[in-house]
Amino acid sequence: MSEPQASAKRPWVITFWAVIFAIGATYDIIMAVIAYGLSQQDYSVLNPGPLAIFRPIAWVGFCVVPFGLWTMRRWAVVLYTLLQVSGVAVTYLARPAWLETYPSWTMPASLVIPAVFLVTVLPYWRDMR
C-alpha cells in the first residue's frame, strides 16, 4: 500500500511556517548572492570568528527546514530549534551586546519567534514522522 500524502493531513499552521521559512530561505540566498557575489564584500569581515563557520551551516540548514516541515518531518522542528538557539549563542559570543550598539535585550527577544513556532507546531508532533 502506498503511504498517504502528507499534504492531505498537514495542518494549516505547519503549512504557514513552511511557506514563511521558504520565503525567508529564498531571501537569504538572494541577499548572500548580492553581498558576496555582486558587491564582492569580504566574507571574513562580515562574519568574524565563529560566525564564519556557523553561517554556511545555518544557511544550508534553513534551506532544508521548509521542505522538512512541508513533508511533516520531526527533524525539521528539531533542526530549526537547534539552529535558532545556537545562532543566538554564537552571535552573543562573537559580538557581545556590551561591545555592539544594540541593547542587551535583543538577544533574548530574538528567541520570541522560535518560541511562537514551537508553541504552534509542537501540538502536531505526534502527526509528524
Secondary structure by P-SEA (a helix, b strand, c coil): cccccccccccaaaaaaaaaaaaaaaaaaaaaaaaccccccccccccccaaaaaaaaaaaaaaaaaaaaaaccaaaaaaaaaaaaaaaaaaaaaccccccccccaaaaaaaaaaaaaaaaccccccccc
